[in-house]
Amino acid sequence: MRRQRPDLELLDVMLSGVSGLHLLRDIKRLDSTIADIMVTGSDNVALAAEAVENGAAAFVREPFDLGHLDRLVIEILAKPGAGDVR
């Protein structure tokens, strides 16, 4: 990510060896313009709120509908500033 920054990334809350929320905070410190969609199998509302408070553009629960995810990605990238050349 230091060499090439994505416009948007999907980030699982539960990663091997590291918390997805911890990684989200690190990503936002590196570049706050990267849009993050947090993905999880949990229906924990507090977890969703924490993800959004830490800068996630959205929070989706697995299993998710690919059509919904596609619309969400389009909506997020259509926001002003999304996809700017860095």
Backbone as numpy.savetxt, mean C-alpha at the origin, in Angstrom:
# Nx Ny Nz CAx CAy CAz Cx Cy Cz
14.39 -0.20 -4.23 13.58 0.99 -4.23 14.43 2.25 -4.23
15.66 2.12 -3.82 16.52 3.31 -3.84 16.92 3.68 -5.27
16.99 2.68 -6.16 17.39 2.95 -7.53 16.21 3.27 -8.44
15.11 2.56 -8.25 13.95 2.77 -9.10 12.70 2.67 -8.23
11.90 3.70 -8.25 10.74 3.78 -7.37 9.45 3.43 -8.13
8.67 2.52 -7.58 7.37 2.22 -8.21 6.37 3.33 -7.92
5.36 3.44 -8.76 4.28 4.39 -8.49 3.34 3.83 -7.43
3.20 2.50 -7.42 2.28 1.85 -6.51 2.81 0.46 -6.20
2.55 0.01 -4.98 2.94 -1.35 -4.62 1.88 -1.99 -3.74
1.78 -3.30 -3.86 0.93 -4.09 -2.98 1.84 -4.63 -1.90
1.44 -4.48 -0.66 2.27 -4.87 0.46 1.45 -5.69 1.43
1.85 -6.93 1.66 1.14 -7.80 2.59 1.48 -7.40 4.02
0.49 -7.43 4.88 0.70 -7.09 6.28 1.61 -8.11 6.95
1.43 -9.38 6.62 2.21 -10.45 7.24 3.30 -10.92 6.27
4.52 -10.50 6.52 5.66 -10.90 5.70 6.58 -11.78 6.53
7.35 -12.59 5.88 8.29 -13.45 6.57 9.42 -12.62 7.17
9.49 -12.61 8.50 10.60 -11.94 9.16 10.43 -10.45 9.43
9.40 -9.84 8.89 9.20 -8.40 9.12 7.71 -8.07 9.04
7.31 -7.09 9.79 5.92 -6.62 9.75 5.72 -5.76 8.51
4.63 -6.00 7.80 4.31 -5.17 6.65 4.09 -3.72 7.04
3.55 -3.49 8.24 3.35 -2.11 8.72 4.68 -1.43 8.99
5.64 -2.18 9.52 6.98 -1.63 9.75 7.62 -1.26 8.40
7.49 -2.15 7.43 8.03 -1.89 6.10 7.34 -0.69 5.46
6.02 -0.55 5.65 5.28 0.60 5.13 5.86 1.90 5.68
6.13 1.94 6.98 6.71 3.15 7.59 8.09 3.45 6.99
8.89 2.42 6.77 10.21 2.61 6.16 10.09 3.15 4.74
9.14 2.61 3.99 8.93 3.06 2.60 8.51 4.52 2.58
7.60 4.90 3.46 7.12 6.29 3.51 8.24 7.25 3.91
9.16 6.81 4.76 10.31 7.66 5.09 11.23 7.83 3.89
11.36 6.79 3.09 12.20 6.83 1.90 11.57 7.70 0.81
10.26 7.50 0.57 9.57 8.25 -0.47 8.07 8.24 -0.18
7.56 9.33 0.31 6.15 9.40 0.70 5.19 9.43 -0.49
5.71 9.56 -1.71 4.82 9.62 -2.87 4.45 8.24 -3.41
5.12 7.18 -2.95 4.79 5.84 -3.40 3.45 5.45 -2.78
2.51 5.05 -3.61 1.20 4.62 -3.11 1.30 3.15 -2.70
0.75 2.85 -1.55 0.79 1.49 -1.03 -0.62 0.99 -0.77
-0.89 -0.20 -1.26 -2.13 -0.89 -0.93 -1.74 -2.05 -0.02
-2.24 -2.01 1.20 -1.96 -3.08 2.16 -2.94 -4.22 1.94
-2.44 -5.44 1.96 -3.23 -6.63 1.73 -3.11 -7.54 2.95
-4.24 -8.10 3.39 -4.19 -9.01 4.52 -5.38 -9.97 4.51
-5.20 -11.08 5.17 -6.29 -12.02 5.37 -7.07 -11.71 6.62
-6.61 -10.78 7.41 -7.24 -10.42 8.68 -8.37 -9.41 8.46
-9.39 -9.51 9.29 -10.46 -8.51 9.23 -10.38 -7.56 10.42
-9.18 -7.39 10.95 -8.91 -6.54 12.10 -9.03 -5.07 11.69
-10.06 -4.40 12.18 -10.31 -2.99 11.84 -9.20 -2.09 12.36
-8.67 -2.38 13.54 -7.59 -1.57 14.10 -6.34 -1.66 13.22
-6.08 -2.81 12.66 -4.94 -3.00 11.76 -5.12 -2.17 10.50
-6.32 -2.17 9.96 -6.61 -1.36 8.77 -6.42 0.12 9.08
-6.92 0.56 10.23 -6.78 1.96 10.62 -5.32 2.34 10.78
-4.52 1.46 11.39 -3.10 1.73 11.57 -2.38 1.83 10.23
-2.74 0.98 9.28 -2.13 1.03 7.95 -2.42 2.36 7.28
-3.66 2.80 7.32 -4.04 4.08 6.70 -3.37 5.24 7.43
-3.31 5.19 8.76 -2.64 6.24 9.53 -1.17 6.34 9.19
-0.57 5.22 8.78 0.84 5.22 8.42 1.08 5.46 6.93
0.03 5.86 6.21 0.22 6.30 4.84 -0.26 5.37 3.75
-0.86 4.23 4.09 -1.38 3.34 3.05 -2.52 4.03 2.31
-2.53 3.89 1.01 -3.59 4.48 0.20 -4.88 3.69 0.35
-4.75 2.40 0.63 -5.93 1.54 0.78 -5.54 0.28 1.53
-6.56 -0.43 1.98 -6.39 -1.65 2.75 -7.41 -2.64 2.20
-6.96 -3.76 1.66 -7.88 -4.75 1.11 -7.68 -6.09 1.81
-8.79 -6.77 1.99 -8.77 -8.05 2.67 -8.76 -9.19 1.65
-7.91 -10.18 1.91 -7.87 -11.38 1.06 -8.96 -12.34 1.51
-9.50 -13.11 0.65 -9.30 -13.03 -0.80 -10.04 -11.82 -1.36
-9.40 -11.15 -2.30 -10.01 -9.94 -2.85 -10.45 -10.19 -4.29
-11.40 -9.42 -4.71 -11.91 -9.47 -6.07 -10.93 -8.71 -6.97
-10.43 -9.35 -8.00 -9.45 -8.70 -8.88 -10.03 -7.47 -9.59
-11.31 -7.50 -9.90 -11.94 -6.32 -10.51 -11.92 -5.14 -9.56
-12.21 -5.40 -8.28 -12.16 -4.34 -7.27 -10.73 -3.80 -7.14
-9.75 -4.71 -7.09 -8.36 -4.28 -6.97 -7.94 -3.46 -8.20
-8.35 -3.89 -9.37 -8.04 -3.15 -10.60 -8.61 -1.73 -10.54
-9.86 -1.60 -10.13 -10.47 -0.27 -10.02 -9.78 0.59 -8.97
-9.38 -0.04 -7.87 -8.69 0.67 -6.80 -7.34 1.20 -7.28
-6.59 0.39 -8.00 -5.29 0.82 -8.55 -5.49 1.99 -9.51
-6.46 1.89 -10.40 -6.73 2.98 -11.35 -7.10 4.26 -10.60
-7.95 4.13 -9.60 -8.37 5.30 -8.82 -7.19 5.96 -8.11
-6.34 5.16 -7.50 -5.19 5.70 -6.77 -4.20 6.37 -7.73
-3.92 5.73 -8.85 -2.95 6.31 -9.80 -3.50 7.53 -10.52
-4.82 7.71 -10.54 -5.42 8.87 -11.18 -5.36 10.11 -10.32
-5.02 9.94 -9.05 -4.95 11.11 -8.15 -3.80 12.01 -8.57
-3.95 13.32 -8.36 -2.87 14.26 -8.71 -1.55 13.87 -8.04
-0.48 13.88 -8.82 0.84 13.56 -8.30 1.21 12.09 -8.44
0.23 11.23 -8.65 0.52 9.80 -8.80 1.17 9.56 -10.15
2.21 8.77 -10.16 2.88 8.44 -11.39 3.80 9.53 -11.91
4.09 10.55 -11.10 5.01 11.60 -11.53 6.39 11.00 -11.81
7.05 11.54 -12.79 8.41 11.11 -13.10 9.32 11.58 -11.98
10.12 10.69 -11.48 11.01 11.02 -10.36 12.41 11.23 -10.87
